[in-house]
Amino acid sequence: QVQLVESGGGLVQPGGSLRLSCAASGISFSIYTMAWYRQAPGKQRELVAAITSGGTTTYADSVKGRFTISRDNAKNTVYLQMSSLKPEDTAVYYCNAHIKITTVNHWGQGTQVTVSS
């Protein structure tokens, strides 16, 4: 059974930092592209960052220079380090695991990030 379990969300003031973690089980983690998406109220889910099995990273323009995605294949875990957080970063953040050009695609349950003073 595939499980993606996110943690690390919470309430943070503008300008603050958070680190999200996503622990995966039931998959051959190292071969998957891992990604973080987010969905704010009333908006569509959007890609925040992704990291391939080879370590290539991709970021949404809105988070470039502020967020860093990384992975630890030994721990089957992907991270999202978020810095200089803004109120517009407020959303539910979802972990995603997929294999490109296939239909293999898994989602976590999401973790809430709220940026507010």
N, C-alpha and C positions, 0 to 999 in steps of 0.2 A: 504494500500500500504506500502510495506516494504521499509524503507530507512536506509542506513548506511552512515553517513556523517563524513568523516575524516577531521581533522584540525590539525594545529601545525607544518606542514612541513616547510622546508625552507633551507637556506644556513647557514652552520655552519663550523667553523674551526676545524681541527683535534684536538681531546682532549676535544671538547665542548660537550654540552648537548642540548637535545630537548625533549619535551614531546608531543607525539601525542595523540589526543583524537578521539574517534569515538562515535558519538551520534546515538542511534538506535531509530527507531519509527516503529510502525506497527507490532511489535512482542512482545511476552511475554518474555521480555529480560532475566528475572532471570532463565529461564529453558534452555537457550542456552549456549553452549560452544562458547566462543568468542576467536578470534585469530587475530594475525597480520601476514601477509605474505609480502614478498617483491620481486620485480623483477627488476634486473639490466639490462641494455641494452645488448642484445644478450644472456641473460641467462634465465633459466627457473624460474618460480615463486617458491619461497621456503618459508617454514614455519619459522617464526621468534620466535613466542611465542604464547602460548594458555593458557586459563584459563577456567576451567569447571564451571558448575553451582555451584558446591560445593567448588570452590576456589582452586582446584589443578592446579598447573602451570607446564608448559613444555617449555623448551627453546632449540633453536638450539645451538649446541656446540660453534658456532662462536660468540654468544652474551652472553653466560653465564657469570655472574658476572658483566656485563656492562648494560644490559637491564632489566627492571622490568615491568611485565604486572600486571595490577590491574583492578578491576571493581567496579563500584558504581551502585548497582541495583536500588537504589532510583532515580538516575539520568539517568538510562538506558544508561550508558556510560562506555566504556572500554578505558583504557589508556595504553600507552607504554612510560615509562620513559627510555630515551636513554642517556647513559653517556659514557665518554671516546670514543667518536665517531672516527671512522677511515674512510679514503677515500673509503675503500671497503664496507662500510655501505651505500654508495650512491646507491639509488634505488627509485622506486616508492613503497610506502608502502600501502598495502590494508588491510582494515578491513574485517573480515569474521565472520559470525554468522551461526552456524550449530547445529543440534541436532544429536548426535551420533546414529549410526545404523539406520538412516533414510535418505531420500533423501533431507531433508530440508537443504538448503544451500543458503546463501545470501552474496553478496559482495558489498563493497563500491566502489566509483569511483577512489580512490587512492589519495595519496598526495606525492609530490616529496620531498625527502630528499637528499641534496647534501652536502657532506663533502669535503671541499677544502680550501686551504689557498690562 
